Amino acid sequence: MLLLLSWLAFAGAQAAPPPPATVATTPGRGERLGPMLSQVRKFAAGEGDRLWPGYGAAPFEFLLVEATGETLLCRLQMPPGFVSAGQDETTGCPRHVRARTPLPDTLLAAMPLFGPPPTIVMGTPETTDRTQADWLRTILHEHFHQWQFSLPDYFARIDALDLKGGDETGMWALNYAFPYDRADVVRAQAAASNALADAVAARGTREFFPRFDAYLAKRWAFEAAAGVNNWRYIEFQLWQEGVARWTEIRLGRVFPDDGVANGSAVLEQRTLAGLRSPDLAGQRREFVYAYGAAEAMLMEACGPNWRARYPSSLAIGPLLNEARATCGRTG
């Protein structure tokens, strides 16, 4: 989920802090959050950092929203409204708690809820309708957003995209008026989505390069139908959310838990299958998750060089073209 949900940050900040005597100690999952988060943090510092240098070292603040209370781990400075619950033994992080605020317990997000750095805010597996394994894998996705947020000049580069239209709340990233319903755009996206599925399916075969080239032609047609400003928005969304989905799958497949690994394999299958049933008008912005993840799969099939260029970009197109140019011309 996007980082820039400032309205939620405002809602959290405006929740009246309870007096310390009434603050819940969040029994239940709040008590077990440390061990679960510790496992993910150790994995991020190893396998995650090998995939994305700096991923393991990025801030890893986490707020768990439960029925009667909220538990905050790994934020050094305690925000107003919390009380200290000592140090978590497994992560070595400060542990703060507060009574439940109006924050939804269905959240799966990374956002600057208490100001920078961003905090992962999640309900429990039950309230977010996830198995514990899928819930753990989701942390890998949201931590990727924390890493994106920490990239040099991230905000300045977003401002330079000139997409906000005067909206400083961050909601432009969700509500941008892309022509999802326009017939020519819908047709172009459907053709590109199927061509992308063909190219991904051809990895490792002699058909890979011609199908990659065929996809790039359909992608260009999609871009032309969308228009310059609209396409700049889609490129950013593919960069931000599509690659986060790819990272979630890639790291999840090698996570040291069979449930997480198996669930990641299922997510990959579901992601690729979705390309064959494009529904731009119905999915709207949500289409970028599967589409961008598949584009990352194409680039990765040509080698890891695209990942070195990724942090300095806010668009997938140039990385995709570079990957194809260096990928070779023969099967």
Secondary structure as UniProt FT lines:
FT   HELIX           6..14
FT   HELIX           20..22
FT   HELIX           29..43
FT   HELIX           44..48
FT   HELIX           49..51
FT   TURN            53..57
FT   STRAND          61..65
FT   STRAND          69..73
FT   TURN            80..81
FT   STRAND          83..87
FT   TURN            89..91
FT   STRAND          94..99
FT   TURN            105..106
FT   STRAND          108..111
FT   TURN            113..114
FT   STRAND          119..123
FT   TURN            125..129
FT   HELIX           132..149
FT   TURN            152..153
FT   HELIX           154..160
FT   TURN            165..166
FT   HELIX           172..175
FT   TURN            180..181
FT   HELIX           183..201
FT   TURN            202..204
FT   TURN            206..207
FT   HELIX           208..226
FT   HELIX           228..237
FT   HELIX           238..242
FT   HELIX           243..253
FT   HELIX           258..275
FT   HELIX           280..283
FT   HELIX           284..286
FT   HELIX           287..301
FT   HELIX           305..309
FT   HELIX           310..312
FT   HELIX           317..325
//
